[in-house]
Amino acid sequence: ETTLASPLESMELLDAYRLVIIGRDAGVYLTESGIENLRKWISQSGGCLLCARGAPTEQVPSKLAEILPVRWSPGEESRVRAKVTQHGMDSAVFDPLMAAGSDPLGALPSLAIGSTPKQREGLPQVLMQSAGNDGDSNVPVVTYQPFGSGQTIVVEGAGMWRWAFLSPEHSAKDKIYPTLWQSLVQWIISQQDMMPGQEVAIRSDRAAFLSGDRATASVLLRDPAKWKTESGADAL
């Protein structure tokens, strides 16, 4: 029996999950084969890797850095408050959170930022950023990017736990922290056409149909070759 240096080194284990969350000082799990499995699991199986406290290690391995939506550079620790970006609103990621008001995060404790994160060029999108004037100086707080069939997400800021344990005078905001995470996880799941282990799925061709419209849907196959008949025609 071979003992794995990291649970990420087992593709069988990874394929049983849709979401993997890692925090800081996670280098012990980020072995070379573990990172290769993560890349394959995200791109081919539609998994989602979420770095919950910014950079998972002081020196992010290049193979992992290539698929993360932000880059980090050394910097002095700073504190920021967060707000949902316009893209976050347009994507309806935090709709349940916005029910608490147009600026539900404004009165929450600030977050500590150590290494300075910067959004990469290209595909990454910022869902939440530091409050303040728009521009290059804004710090991305929640950033994601697609990678193959899946995606990677980085949530910045130490001290977010303080949002979960608010002082009595802020008890009216107690639901913000769990709502934020619930909304984010639900959004992650909604981006997935098929769950781990699922071979066939049906997806509506439109989000809504009006009365009289012809309702249509698409059949999604994880491995189309399995559904070919002996004559080569589709079995579905």
Secondary structure by P-SEA (a helix, b strand, c coil): ccccccccccaaaaaaccbbbbcccccccccaaaaaaaaaaaaccbbbbbbccccccccccaaaaaaccccccccccccbbbbbcaaaaaacccccccccccccccccbbbbbccbbbbbcccccccccccccccccccccbbbbbccccbbbbbbbcccccccccccccccccaaaaaaaaaaaaaaaaaccccccccbbbbbcccccccccbbbbbbbbccccccccccccccc
